[in-house]
Amino acid sequence: MPITTTAHLNFRGNARAALDFYQSVFGGEVAAITFGDAHNVQSNGGLATAEEADQVMWGQVLADNGFHVMVYDVPSALSYDRGDKPVYVSVRGDAESADELTAYWNGLTDGATIQADLGPAPWGAPLYGMLTDRFGVVWVLDLQAQY
């Protein structure tokens, strides 16, 4: 059985903005269901307050290039602590994809904090960079090192 893994990122009220941003960087299609769409608000026995009805209960960006990320707005009824670097999202390419990887990097840097500039890595990766995007998600972009 083939399987895939997908980063599922949690936010507190800005999942839709994150979806739109990631779609602008990686392309693809956005799909989203709000708590209101799913009738999952407290007046119906759900988790979200009436003020959170337009927040994302489930969303994704899915692109033909293989990029896939899912998102969720954690409602105020549930605890939420983003923590410090609990997850890194890795985007890895091969030697032929340097231009594409650089374009993704350039898109993600909008409002980001750079931890390691995109460039050659001492361990042999032709390109490596790490940043925290404007939503607090840590991204690692690199080209596979040839060992």
Secondary structure, DSSP 8 states (H G I E B T S, - for coil): ------EEEEESS-HHHHHHHHHHHH--EEEEEETTTTT-BGGGT-SB-GGGTTSEEEEEEE-TTS-EEEEEE--TTS-----SS--EEEEEE-GGGHHHHHHHHHHHTTT-EEEEEEE--TTS-S-EEEEE-TTS-EEEEEE----
